[in-house]
Amino acid sequence: MKYSVEVMRVREQTIQLNGWAVESDPDSVITYRVEDEAGQPVKAKIVPTRRDDVSQIYYKKIIDRDLGFDIRFPYEHGKNYYLVICGGKKTTRVKYSDMAIRRKTGAANRKVQKLMNLMNMETVHVAWDFLKENGLKALILKSKHKIQGIDDDYDYAEWWNLTKPSEEELEEQKKKKFDYMPKFSIVIPVYKTPEKFLKEMLDSIVEQTYANWELCIADGSPAGESVENVLKKYAEKDARIRYQVLGENRGISGNTNAALEMAEGDFIVLADHDDRLTPNALFECAKKLNENENCDVLYSDEDKLDMDGDELFDPHFKPDFNPDLLTSVNYICHLFVVKKELLDKVGGFRPEYDGAQDYDFIFRCTENAKQICHIPKVLYHWRCHPNSTASNPESKLYAFTAGSRAIMDHYKRVGIEAEKVEKGVDYGIYHTTFKIKDAPLVSVIIPNKDHTVDLDNCIRPMLTEGTYKNLEFVIVENNSTEQVTWDYYEKIQKEFPNVHVVRWEREFNYSAINNFGVQHAKGEYLLFMNNDIELIAKNFVEEMLGFVQREDVGIAGARLLYEDDTIQHAGVVIGFGGIAGHTFIGLHKSENSYFNRAMCAQDYSAVTAACMMSKRSVFDAVGGFTEELAVAFNDIDYCMKVRKLGKLVVYAPYAVLHHYESKSRGLEDTPEKVERFNREIATFAKRWPEILRDGDPYYNPNLTLRKSNFALRDLKKEKIGEPYKLEVPLDE
């Protein structure tokens, strides 16, 4: 007999056990009972549950029988209890005591349990499918990352307990008087909400440390199924709570609009009927509004809450406002707050977008906002239902179709020409294809010293296989010494008239070499590339050009993979490792990244110039690359200058190429090169001190600067929001 108790919780003198048990014979009947330490029966509620996943793994088919269990029984601390599992051939007794429960629910055991979960037949099936699709090396890498993930610095529940406001802090918040005390109208549409969930939401609002709020509830439950009995009790206790019973279901948009019509506050707070706000949620919103007087839209970080309301998991630590990420996925979601005046201007929820009505609403609000603020704190617990988009996207496929329409309509309103919005790597992740206007000339600028094989592997596929044809290549020759290189230059220029070689005869300086190459370029758009780049996506130029043609975008970067198909570049975060670093380095292209960020188009502070496209007009406006930065950080500095113009720097994940990482230049492996590298660190730090001090707006201060995988900060090594300590003295 095999069994697993997957969930164990003790709440209010009751213990709950969820799990499954099977025997080799699928027809065997397994029974359960609970006994005390004397072997006497304990009254327990035992509910069989369907476990088709277990059936598929152990019997290779779905059998019409319940293999799982949900068992609850009274639990008195200090006593021992036994779950007795009886099969046809074997009986097992599982002991539950205070010590056993502490051991099983501790962090160390959770890590062991994660490891055990990797060692079952389901994992074998998933691994086999991954192996067939991606190969052995990729499977080994993914397995390594899974095992490393077991030993994360913190289990989130523990991390949350270390970082959430203390009781003393919450009491101080209650006493705080801001100069501006806005009234928040919390708007909730209710529909056949389980009483337990509704009470938890209502309690989380009543317990707010900021008191100037009202709660507006519209109950759209069918006649006879309303939750008025609960709402009435709360309204009688607190005059700030108002509700109306609609007597019919008007749909999620109609129900929400009914609640919105009741709102009289300065700001509208959107919440779902079965989630929870943290006690400091409204306080943090009021604080942010006092710090930013023009702010009329704000949002916070969030996490997920299990069905019992006992476990928090899957925190989403978000960037500051990121318009291109928003068109890839509704990353804003909860908590969302909008000024009442702005809501009156853009209108309420639209029923034709039901399923993605909040996505459409967020677009319209952010398009018209004076200032959009992000609170980098978890203020919202999103309850995760088995059939909700929070845990099972396929259960609401229509929602993602509505989301696609919401994105296209957003583009139309803001004047961006898009051809189509398709499903990305998963439901709820979108991939936009933009219209290319007039097929403009793109000048590809590639510095080169010898390494003609690499150079040919870079440009020939673009010329013969690439789908964008209006290209010119400016090869900036930099002191090559091999005759084969000169022979190649002569041959390639004869073979392709749009390839031109120009000579840079001074010392290596990446910035100066590219600036020199631009002087010989005729294109309206500039594509900077290293000579060790190789084509994967044949349409990568269009993927990048689609972004850069937009008026609001100055630069686009590509997704670059090492030779083994692991990520070399998927955007740059300022502060990683001290100055700047690439995201998701070493993650296989088929692995999931943090909230699918590696496969979402989004705005970053910088991208690498190993493959970077920019407008010629923007390049000229900022004076090109800074030649004081000869080797390191010149591309990051260029991105920072472009952002200072008010232009976006976009990461285009579907523009994918191989990058063999600086083959031709070599490593910083001499004292002279190390000294130069340290000097350029100091130069960059002096040019851009604010972002190094205050943090990258496209990264979250709760996430570490010591790794590239968006892991939680290790609070033993770095405080939340603390800059990475630079080892290089900036005054030398």
N, C-alpha and C positions, 0 to 999 in steps of 0.2 A: 504494500500500500504506500502511495505517495500522497503527501498533504502539504499545505502551506497556509499559515496564518499571516495574511498580507497586511492587515490593518488591525491595530489594537489600541483602543482608547479607553481611558477611565475618565468619566465625567459625572459629577454629582452622584457619587456612590453607585454608579452603574458602569460595568465594563462591556465594551462592544468588541466582537471579534468578527472579522470578515476574512474569508479564505476559501479553500477548495480541498477536496480529497478524491482520489481515484484508486481503483485497483486494476490489475492487469485484465480482468474480465469486465468488459463494458456493461454486462448485465448485472454485475454485483451491486447490491444495495448497501449503502453506507449510512449508518445512523449516528446521532450525536446526543450526548447528555452531559450534564455538569454535576460534579460531586464536590462536597467539602472535604476537609482533611481527614474526616472520619469515614469517608466513603459514602456518606449519606447524600441522597439526591438534592440538588439545589434547583429551585424553580427558575426556569430560563425560557425566554422567548426565542425559538429556533425557526428561522425562515429559510427554506431552500432558495437558492438563486441560480439563475441561468449562467453558465460559463462555457459558451461555445468556443472561446479561445483555448481553454484547457482541453476540451474535447478534441479540437482540431490537432493540437500538439501531441496528445497521448494516444489518440485512437485514429488519427489521420482522417477523421470524418466528424460530422456533427451528429451526435446522438440525442434523441428526444428525451433527455433526462437532466435534472438539475444536479450539477456537480459542485456547486458552490454553496456557501452558507453565510447567513448573517445571524449571529448569536449574541443575545444580550442577557445579562443576569446581574443581580445585586452584588456589589463588591464592598467588603468591609476591610479597611486597612488593617494590617497586622495578621490577617488570616490567609490560609492557603486554599486555593481552588484548583480543580482539575477539569479540563475539557477531555472527555472520553470519546474517541473516534473509533467506531466499531465497523469493521468490514467483514467479508465472508471468511477470510483466513487470518486476520490479525486485528488486535485491539491496541490502540495507542492512547496513552495518558499524557496530556500536556499540562505542566504545572504553571500556575499563575500566582505570584506572591509579589509583595512590594519590591523586593530585590530583583526578582525576575523581570518585572515590568520596567524598572529603572534601567536594567541592563539592555532590554530589548528596544527601548525607545531612545536610548542615548545615541550620541553622534557616532561613536565607534561602531555600534551595532548597525546603524543605518548604512555606514560605509560597507560593512560586511554584507548587508542585505543587498545593496546595489551590486556588489560583486557576484553574489549568488544569483541575482536576477539575470546576469549576463550568461550564466551557465545553465541554460535550459533549452529545450527543443525549439521554442519560438525564436530564440536568438540564433540558433543554428539555421533555421529556415531563412531568416532575414539575411544572415551573413552569406548564405549560399546564393541568394538572389543578387546581393551586392557584388559578390565575387564574379558571377557570370557577366554582370554589366560593366564592372570597372577594373577587374583584374586582381591578382594576388597582392601586389604592392599596395594598392589602394586599401584593400581589406586589412592588411597588417597595420597600416597607418591609422585607419579608423579605429581598430581595436585598441591600439596604443592610446589614442585620444580618449576613448571610452574609459579605459582603466585609469588614466591620469585624472579624468574628471571625477572619479570616485573619491580622490584625495584632495578635493578642492579645499581652499583655505577655510571656508565656512559653509556649513549647512545654512541655507537662507533663514530658516526659522530661528537659529541661534544668532545669526547676524542681525536679524530684525530686532530681537530682544536687546541686543547691545546698542542699537542705534535709535530706537524709538524714544519719544519724549518720556522722561520720568514722571512719576506722579507729582513731584515737586514742580517740575517745569509746567505741567498742565495746570496746576493751581496758580502759578504766576501768570499764565496766559489769561486766566479768568479775570484777573485784576487789571490787566493792561487796557489803557484807553488810548486809542490812536487819534491823531489829529482828524482823520477822516474815518468815520464809522459807517461804511456802506451797509445797506440792508440787502441781504441775500434771499432771493426767492428760490427755494429748492423745489424743483418740479419733478413729480414722479407719476407716470402712468401705471395704473395697477390693473392686472388682469388675472383673476383666479390664482392669486398668489398664495402659496402655502403659508398658513398663519405663523409658523415658526420663523420663516424667512422674513416675512413682513415686519414682525415684531423686532427682529434683529436690526433691520434697516431703520425703523422708527427710533429704536433705542440709541443707535449710533448718532442720530441727529439730535435727539434730546440731550445727549451727553457732550455736545460741542462746547469747547471752551470759549468760543466767541458767541455772544448771545443775540446779536441783532440779525435775526433770520425769521423767515416764515416758511412753512411747508405747505405746498399746494399739490393736492392729490386728486386725480381723476380716476375713478373706478369704472373701468369698461367691462367688467365681468358680466356674463349673461345674467338675465333675471333669475333670482333665486340662488345665485352663486357669488354674490358680492361679499366683500370682506368688511362691510360697514360696521359689524359688531366690534371689530378690532379698532377701526378708525375712530369710531364714536368715543370709545373709552379714552384713547389718546387725546382726542380733541377736547374732551371734557376736562382733562388734567392740565392741558397746555393750550392757551388761547392762540398761540402762534401756529397751531396746526389746523388747517382748513381742508375740507374735502367735499367732493360732490360725487354722487352715484349716477352714472350716465344711463344705466339700465340697458345698455347695449354695447357691443364691441365695435368701436369705430376704426379699428386697426391701430397699429402702434403710433402712426402719425396723428390720426384723429384724436386718440386718447391723450397724447402728449399736448397737442394744441389746446385741448379743453383745459388741461392743467395750466398751460401757459396763460390762458385768458384770465386766470385767477390771480396771476402774479402782480404784485404792487411794489416790488423791491427795486433797488438800483441795478442789481446784477442777477442774472438767472444762473442757477446751478442745476445741471442735468444729472439725474441719478436713476438707476434702475430699481425696480421694486423689491429685489431680493439680494442686493449687494449691501456693502457697509462702507461708511465713511470712517476715517480715523478721527479720533476726538479733536485733533488739532487742525482738521482740514480747513474749516472756515477762517480760523485764526491766521493760518498761513496765507490764505487768499487775501484777507484784509491787509496783512503786512505787506504783501507784494504790491497791492494797489496803492498803498501809502508811499512806497518806494518809487513807483512809476505812475505819475499822475495821468499820462496819456493811455495807459493800458486799458483796452476794452475787450480783450480776449486773453484768457489764461488757461493753462492746463498743467496737470501734475503727472508724476510717475504713478505707477499702479502695480499691484500684484494680484494673484489669484487666491481664492478662498475655496476650500473643499466644501462638499455638500453639507457636511455636519457643522461647518463653521469653526472648526478647531485647528485646521492646518493652513498655513500660508505658504505659497510656493510660486515659482515662475515669476519673479519680479521683472518688470519692464522699466528699466532706467533709460530715459529718452534723451535725445538731443534738444537743444533750443530749436525754435521754429525752423523747419527744414522743408521747404515747399516741394522739392522733388521727391523726398522720401514720402511725403503725404500723398503724392500721386502714384507711388508704388504700393503703399499700404496705409490703412487708417491707423497710423501709429499714435495719434493723439488720444482718441477714444475717451478714457476717463482719467481724471476728473476734468470736466470741461465747463468753463464759466464764461459767460458773455454778458456785456453791458446791455441793459434793457433797451436803451436808445438804439443800439446797433441791431438788436433782434427786431425791433419794430421796423427798421429800415429794410432788412433783408427778408423778412417774413419768417413764418414758423416752419414746421415740418411739412414735407410734401408727400402725399400718399403714393404717388407714382414711383417713389424710391423706397417704398417699404422693404425692409431687409437691409437697406443701406441708407436709411433716412438720416441717421446721425452723420454719416460720411458726407452726404450732400449738404447738410446743414453746416457742418464744420467748414467745408469749402466756401460756402457763401459768406460765412462770418469772417474767415481769415482774409478773403479777397477784399473786404471792405474795412478791415480793422485799422485803426491808427497805430496801435502797438500790440504785439502779441508776446505775452510773457510766459515763461516756463518755470514752474516750481520744481526743482530737482529733488523732490521728496515723495515717498509713497503716501498718498492721501486717500487712496481708494482701494478697497478690496473687492475684486470682481468674482462673484460666485461662479464656479465652473460646473455647468450642467453637462451630463452625458450628451445631450442633444443640442448644446449651444455652440455657437461659432467659437467660443472660447476654448473648447476642447475637441470638437468634431466638426471641422469646416464643411465636410461633405453633407452634413445633415441640413444645411441651409444653402444649397447651391444657388437658389434664386437670389440670395443676398449678394453674391459676388457678381451676378449678372447686373443687378441694380447698381453695384459699386462701379462697374465698368462704365455704365451710362453716366453716373455722377462725375467721373473723371473727365469723360469727353465733354460734358456740358461745362465743366469748369474751364477746360481749355478754350472753348468757344467764347466764354464770357471774358477771359483775360487776353484773347487775341493770339493764342498759340495754335498753330496749325498742326494737328495730329492726324495721321492716317487711320490708326486703329489702336485700341487698348485690348490686350489679350491676357490670358492667364499666364502668370509667371511660374516660378518653381513650385508653387502650391496655391490652393484656393485662398483668395484674399490677398495674394501678392500679384501685382499687375506689371505688365511690360508694355510700354508705349512705343509705338513707331511714329516718328515725326515726319512730316513732309519735307523733302529737300527741294528748296526753291532755286531754280535756274542753274543747277549743277555747276556751282562756282569752282574756279581753279583752286586746288589745295596744293600748297608747296610743302613737300616732305623734306625736312632738313636732317641730315645724318652725318655726324662727325665720324671720321674713319682714319685709322692708322694700321696699314697692312690688314690682316684678317679678312681677306677677300672672300673666302668661303662663307664666313658668317654674313658678310655684306650682301653677297649674292642670294643667300637664303632669306635675307630680309626683304630685298626689293623685288626679286624676280617673281615670287608668288603674288605680290601685290599687283604687278604689271600683267601677269598672265592668268591669274585665278580670281583676283579681287574684283568685286562687282562695281566699284566706283572707278570711273575711267579718266576723269578730268584731273590728272595728277601731273605734277612735275617733281623731279627729285634733284635736290641740291646736296651733293656729296662734298663735305668740307674735308679735304685732304690735309692731314696733320702730321707731317714729317715721317711718312712711310719710308722704309729702307730696303724693301724687297722689290726686285725687278718685276716679279709676278704681279705685284700690285699695280704698277704702271701699265703693264700689258692688259690687265683686267679693265682698268679705267678706259683705255682706248677702245677695247672691244665692246663694253657695255654701252658706251655713248654712241657707237655706230649702230648697235643693235636696237637701241631705244632712244630716239631723238629727244625724248622728254627727260633724259637723265643728263645732268650737268655736273662736272667736277670742278670745284674751285679750290685754290691752294691757300692754306693758312700756314705761314712759315715761321711763326713764333712759337714760344713754349706752350705746353698744354694749359689751357684755361677754358673750362667747359663753357662758362658764360660768354667769354669773348669769342670763342669759336662759333657758337650759335648766333650771337649778334652779327658776326661777319657773314654767316650763311644767309641770314635774313636780308642783308643788303643785296644779295644776288637773287632773291626770291621775287616772283611776280604775282603770287597768289593772294587772294583776299583772305585766305585762311592758312595758318601755319601748323604743320604737323611735325613736332619734334620727336625724333626716334633715335634710340641707340642702335648700333649696328648688330647687336646680338638679339634682336627681336625677330620672331618668326610668326607668320600668319597662322591663325586657327579659324576665326570667324571671317569668312570672305567678305562680309558686309560691314566690317568693323569701322571703316571710314564713315559710312552713312550713320552708323549708331552714334558716333561722336559728333559728326557734323550736324545731326538733327538737334542736338543740344546747343552747340556753339552758334548756330544761326539765330537762336533766340536772342532778343534784345537784352534780356536780363542776365545772360550767361556770358562769361568771358573765357572760360577754360573748360575742357572736358578731359578726363583721364580714363584709362582702360583697365580692365581686369587682366593682370599678367600672371602667368603660371610658370613655375619651374618646369624642367624637363620631365619630372615625374608627375606632373599634373597637380602639384600642390600649389597653394596660393603664394605668390611673391609680392603682389600688390593688389589691394582692394580698397584703396583710399589711404589717406594719411591723417593721423591725429597729432596735433601739436602738443608736445609734452611727453609723448611716449619715449621712455628711456632718457629723458632729459630735454631734448630739443624737439625731435619729431620722429615718427616711425610708422611703418606700414601696418595696416590692420590685417588680422587673421593669417599671419605668415605661417606656412606649413600645414594649413588645413587643406585636406583634399577637396578638389572642386565639387565632388559629389556629397560631401558632408554638410550637415546643417550648421550654419553659423548663428550667432546671437540674433534671434528674431529674424533670421534670413537676411541679415544686413549685407552679407557679401554678394547676394543676388538681387539687391534692391538698388535701383537708380536713386541717388541721393546727393545732397550737397555736403561737401567736406571743406575744411579749411585749406587743404592742399591735396594735390595728386603728384605722382612722379613724372618727370619729364622724359623718362625712358620711353614713354608713349603718351604724348600730351598734345592736344589741339587747342589753338587759341586764335582769336580774331587778330588780323594784322593791325587793325586800328587800335585795339586794346594794347597790343605789344608796343606800338609806337607811343601810346599815351603814357605808359609807365616807364618808358626808357629801356625796354628790353630786360635782359638778365643783368644782375648786379655783378660787375666784373671783379669786385673786391672778394667775392665768393667764387674762387677759381674751381673748386672741386666739389665741396659739400654744401648742401642746403640752398644752392642757387635756385633750384626749381621750387623749393618751399617758399623761399623769399619772393620769387616771382608771383606765386599764387597769392601771397599775402598782399603784395602791391596791387594786384588785380582786384582783390576783395576790398581793398581800401577805396577803389573807384566805385564801389557799390555793385560790382558784378559777382555772380555766383561761380563757384568752382564745382563742377558736377562729376561724379563718378558714374561711368557707363558700364554696367556689369556685362552687357551682351557684346561689348567690343572686347573680345578675348583673344589674347596672343600668348605665345611662349616668350619668356625672357630668360636669357642665360646669364644674367647678372654680371655685367662689367667684365667680360672676358678680356676685352682689349686694353683696359686701363690698369688692371691689377689691383692689389690690395694696399691698404695703408700699412706697409710692413717695414718701413725704415724710420729712424728717428726724425728725419726731415719731414717725411709725410705725416707722421703723427703730430709733430709740432704744428704743421700747416692745418691739419684737421682740427686741432684744439683751438687754433687761432680763429678758424672759421666758425666754430661753436660760439666763441665769445663775440664775434662780429654779429652773428644772427641774434644772439641773446640781447645785445645792445640795441639792435634795430627794432626788435619786437618784444619788449619786456612785458607789455600788458598781458598778452595772451599766455605767456609762460607763467606769469604770476596768477592771473585770474582763471585760467583754464580754457580749453578749446570749447567754443560754444556748440560744436557739433559732436561733443562727447559729454558724458555725464560724470560729475564729480564723485559719484558713488562707485564708479568703476576704476579698476587699477590702471596705473601708468607703467606697471612693471611687466605686463604681459600684453599680447596683441589680440587676445581672444574675448575681450570685454568681460572679464571675470570681476567679481566683487573685490573691493579693496581689502587687503589683509590689514586689519586694524592694528595689528602689532607692529607693522612696518610703515604704514602711511595713513594719516588721518583723512577723513572725507574732505575733498577739495584741496588738499595740501599739494603744492607743486613738487615735482620730482627734483631732488637735490642735485644740482650740477656740481661735478667734481672739478671743473675747469674754473680757475679764478678769472673773473671777468675784467679785472682791473689791470691785468698783465698784458 
